[in-house]
Amino acid sequence: MEVPEAPEWVGSCNCSFCRKIGSLMAYYPDDGRVRITGETVAYIWGDRMISQHHCPACGCYTDWRSTGGSYGKVGVNARLLDGFELRDGRVLFDGNALEVRFLDNAD
């Protein structure tokens, strides 16, 4: 997974899927600079507007993608990014604290 820079913040979504897998999403502009390499498998449910992708070998959740038009952003699992760390209840990236925004997407 290639990302252009450290995320500005990470999102903690409260939908049923994200709550269960404990994802923290880093958001980037949908301009082609974020690249997910390797095979992934999509999981699509509900309103079918996004697909949740995971690694078929280990099961790690990698990213979400639009199933239609662009939302202007892409979301990647920040826990998989080099430089990500949880320490003493804080979310860090390359040692710097990141804001965690709680996103209300309950379904």
Summary of the structure (lengths in Angstrom):
residues: 107
radius of gyration: 13.4
end to end distance: 28.5
largest distance: 39.3
contacts: 260
relative contact order: 0.30
helix: 8%
strand: 43%
